[in-house]
């Protein structure tokens, strides 16, 4: 009898997956290891990661709007349409710089989150592939 070592996963702080093989002993592997529990946990984590990715996309959009608004305000001031104010100039520069920082941070977080989603989906499909599915024989349909 060949005993398959189940993969145990955990998530790190950045949402990445860590895998390790565990050694199980005993005759009945089904009572000790149920891949459907791990599949459910992975699907829950994928749901959390999708929410994080959506939040990152919203912050990326807001960052782009802040950059555009800061550049527009700076151009309006340079053309003299709004009036030359040091406060407005500093505000527009701060808006552009803050938008750039926020954009860069959220883009890298989005990439890491998408990589974690891909890894979790790969692990989920691997676990689903390990489940021994049985074919249910076709039975005649009984009409009432």
HELIX and SHEET records of a PDB file:
HELIX    1   1 UNK A   29  UNK A   32  1                                   4    
HELIX    2   2 UNK A   35  UNK A   79  1                                  45    
HELIX    3   3 UNK A   86  UNK A  130  1                                  45    
SHEET    1   A 2 UNK A   7  UNK A  11  0                                        
SHEET    2   A 2 UNK A  17  UNK A  21 -1                                        
END                                                                             
